Amino acid sequence: MNIRVLVVDDSATMRALLSRLLESEPDIEVVGAAADAMQARAMIKQLNPDVVTLDVEMPGMNGLDFLEKIMRLRPMPVVIVSGVTQRGCETTVRALELGAVDCYAKPDGSISNLLDSDGGKLAIMVRAASRVKRWMAQGVPPVQAPVARQAIALSSPQDIGGTQLIAIGASTGGVEALHHILPAFPENCPPTVIVQHISAAFAPAMAERLDRQCVANVRLIESGMSLLPGHIYIAPGNACHTVIAGRERLTARLMPGDLVSGHRPSIDMMFESVARRLGPAAVGILLTGMGQDGARGLLAMRQAGGRTIAQDQATSTVYGMPRAAADMGAAEKILPLPRIAERALAVAGL
């Protein structure tokens, strides 16, 4: 059965281009195209699409307000389509926090370049999003990230004990999950390194938004930077892999290379570097995502003596990566999203 898609964009040209990209795929059918939120709302009721692609910059009710209503009243898979301007990136990251499945970047130049530059990316996102609906259909309510979280208190830096690093991997649904977890990290948390599968264009805005929401300092990784307590570091996107190195002090390195486990940066590559460098002095967390990236690396961390956690099925947007980790025995604990920060920090402090 074909995946039924509703395209929502205020630009008639963009609606036509997105529809053309998707209609060229044998397993995808564009069932409608809406110019604004009101029209989209009526079409969702009438057509019941499997996936919605949603522009965030629209007249009247903007995409963010409309997305929030969708997620509250009729949760369904949404792929955000956004420009890569600073405003567009910030809005896109907010949309991912609200529960959008993924973000598709409009080209920098003429939108007609979209046909040549897409390379099947939009169809891949739509296929992934269509699988998310299966979890929603099971009646599992989406986890609502809090507007603000009080950091879990650790009395002093010495409470961290032997844990020198927390490593986190996430993919589809990960921005929402991180928004739930990271505000609980205290200002003296162990250095925390995150590989989130996200376009390089959106990674800086993601780091900036999390920095405003967290007690700990959130920064985008630069190659060779020292990793310090009280800091959370985010891999900068899809140009390089992120690995942990250093002898006398922990550092992050950005390394060019081929895709590993289908991704660059690869969670597996980061976790494996943590296992080699830190052994039992690290905590690994694998969150929601499609595929298997991170499962092998989490197993390497556990085998090296590290403590490992995977998100459970009920609270995962897509139970792919955590399931792979659970199946191979990589996860010491399988926990719902609201309990992950507490567990990771308890392990770090005991």
N, C-alpha and C positions, 0 to 999 in steps of 0.2 A: 504494500500500500504506500502511495506517495506521501511525502511530508507536505502538509498544507501550510502555506506561509501567507501572512498578511504584512504588506510593506507599508510603513507609516513614515511619510516625509513631506515637508511643506513644499519642496521643489519638485515640479512635474518632471524635470529632466532627471533628477536623481531617482525618483520613483520608477521611471522608465528604465534607467540603467540597472538598478538593483533587480528589477523584475526580469530584465533580459539575462542578467548573470545567473539568476536562479532557475529560470525556465529552461536554460540550456542544459540543465542536469536532468537525467532521466528519472530520478527518484524524488524530484521536488516540483511542486505545483504552487504557483502564486495564485491564491484564490481571491485576492483583492488588494487594492492600493488606496490608502487614505491620506488626505492632505493635512488633517489636523486631529486633535485628540477627540473631539466630538464625533467626527466621522468614524474614527477608528473604534470608538466605544460601540457605536451601532453595528459596525461590521464584525466586531468580536462576538457580539450577541447573536448575530445572524449566521455567521460563517463558522464559528467555533474553530479557529485555526490551531494548528499544532504549535506554531512558532510565530512570534511577532518580531519584525525588525523595526526599531524605533529610533527616529531622529530625536536628539535632545534639544535642539534649538528650533522651536516652532512658535508661531503666533498663538495668542489665546492662552490656553493651558499648556505650559511647557512640558517637555518630555519627562522631566523629573517628577513633576506633580502627577502626571498621568501614570508613570511607572509606579509611584507609591500607591495610587488607587488600585492599579491592577494587582499588586502584590498583597494588598489588604483585602480586596473584595473578590478577586478571581485569579489566584496565583497561576501563572503560566510562564513558559520559557520565553524570555525576551533577549534579543541580541541588540545592543546599542550600536547605532551608526553615528560616528562623530568625527568632526574635524580635529586636527592636531594643533590648533591654536592653544594658547595657555588656558583660555576660558573653556574651550572644548574639552581639554584633557581633564581639568578639575571637575567639570560636570560629569564626564564619563566615569571617573573614579567614584564619584558620589552615587551614580547609577548602579555601579557594581556593588557598592556597599548596601544599596537598597534591595539587591537580589537579582539584578540582571545577570544572565548567564555568561556573557562575553561581550567584548567591544571590538567593533570593526572600524578601522581608521579610514576616513575618506582621504583620497590623494591630496598632496600639497598643492599641485598645480591644477590644470583644467580637469573638471570631473569626468570629461570624456576619456582621460587617461585610465580611468577605472577599469575599463574593459581589457586593457593590455596589462595592467599591473596586478590585477586580482589573483591570478594563478590558482583559482579554486578555493581561496581562503574563506570567502563568505559561505560557500556551500558546506565547507567543513564545519564551520561554526554552527550553521543551521542544523546539520545532522547531529552534532553533539548536543545542541539545545533540545532537539526533539526527543532525545533519550532521557533528558531530565524530567520530562513530563511523567515518565513511568513512576518516579519516586513521588511526585506530587499526587498522582492518581491513587497512591496507596493510603492517602489520608494523613500523611505525616506533615504536621504544620511546619512552615518554614521558621528557622530560628531568626528572631528579630534582634539585630545587634542593638545594644543600648545606646542612647544618646551620650551618656557619660558613665564611666565606671570608676569606682574608687580603686586605686592601686592596692594590691595585696601588700601588706606591710612586712618588711624584713627589718629587724632592728639595727643591723649594722652590716657593712660589707663582709665581715668575717662569717656571717650566717650563711654565706654562699657555699662554704665548705669546699669540697673537692671539685665542684662543677665549674669548669672554666668557660663553657660555651653552651648556648642553646641553639640548635639548628632546626629550621622549620622549612618544609616544602609544601607547596600548594599549587593548585591549578584551577580548573573550573569551579567557581563558587568561592575561591580562596580569598578574594578581597573582602567579601562579606564576613568570612570566618575570621580573618585577621583583625577586622574592625571589632569583632566581638572579644578576641583574646588579648590583644596587645595593650589596651588601656589598663588592664589589670597588672601589668608588669611595673614593679616599683622603680624608683630612680636609681637604685643601686643593684638592679638585676644583672645577672651575668651578661657579657656581650652576646647578642642574639643576631644570627645571620639568617636571612630569608631568601629563598628562591621561589618566586611566584611567577608562573607562566603568564606573562602579560607583554603587550607590545612595548618596545623601547620608548615609543612616543608618550606612553601614558605612565611609565614608571616614575619619573620625577614628580608628577602631580600626586601619585599614590603616596610617595614618601613624605611630601609636604603636608598632605591631609592627615596622615597618621601622626606626624610630628606635632600637629596642633591638638590631637586628641589624646596623646600619651604623656605620661609623666616622664618616662625615659626619652632620651633624644633619639629621633629617627633620622637616618641619613642614607643617601644613595651611596653605594660602594664605589670607591675609586681604587684603582690597582695599587697595592703596596700600603694601603692605609692600616694603621694599628687598630686592633679591636679592643675596645675599652669597656669596663663595667658601666652600666647605666646607659648603654647605647644599643640601638636596634639598627641593623644594617640591611638594606634591601638591594638585591642584584639589579643592575641598571637596565636589563632588557635582553634582547636576543642577538647581540653582536658577539658576546664572549661568554665563556663559562666562568663561574665563580668557584674558587677553591680556597681552602684554609691552609696557611703555611706559617712559617716562622719557627725559629728555635728558641731564642730567649724571650721573644714576645710574639703574640698571635697577630698575624696579618691576613688580609684578604688579597687575593690576586685575581685579576681578570685575564683569562687565557683564551686566545682564538682557537678554533678547532671545529671539527665536524659535529653534526648532531649526535648526541648520546641519548639513548632511550627515546629517540624521536624529538629531542628538544635541545635548545641552546638558549639560555643556560639550562643545564640538566641538574635536577635534584639529586639523582644518583651520583653524579660526579662530585657535587658538593658534600653529600653525606659520606661518601667514601674517603674524601680527603680529611673529613673530621675524624673518621674512624682511625685513619693512619696517624694523624697528628695528635689526637687527644685520648683515644681509647676510652677508659672508664670515666674520664673527666668531662663527659659531654652528655647532653640530653637531646634526643632527636624526636621531632614531631612531624607526622605526615598527615596532611589535611585533605579535604575533598579534592577530587580531580579525576579526569578521564584518563584511561590508560594504565601504565605500570611504572612510570617514572617515579623514582624515590623508594620503591619497595626493596629493590636489591641493595641500595645504599643504606636503608634503615636496617636491613639484616646485617650488613657489614658493621654498622655501629653496635648492634646488640652483641654480635659475636666478639667484638673488641672490648666488651664490658660496659658499653654505654647504656643508659636507660632510654627506652623507646616507647612512644605513644602513637597510636593511630586513631583518627576520628571514626566514630561509629557510623553505621548505615543510616540510622534514623535522622541524624542531623547533617549528613553529607548532601550537598547538591547533587554530586555524582559519586557513587560509591565504587570507584574504579581503582585508583591508586591505594586507598586504605584497604580495600578488599584484597588486592594483590599482596600487600604487606602482611595482612592477617593470615592469608592462605599459606604463606611461606614461613610463618612463625617469626616474622621480623618485629612484631609489636609486643612488647611486654604488657602493655595495657591498651585496651580498646575502649575509648571513652566518648560520651556525648560532648559536643562543643562547649557547653557551659562549665564542664569540669576540667577541661584541658589545662588552662592557665594555672588553676589551683594545684593540680597534680605536678605539673612541670616545676613550679616554684617550690613546692614541698620537697620534691626530690633534690632540687638545687640547694635547699636550706638544711637538709638533714644528712 
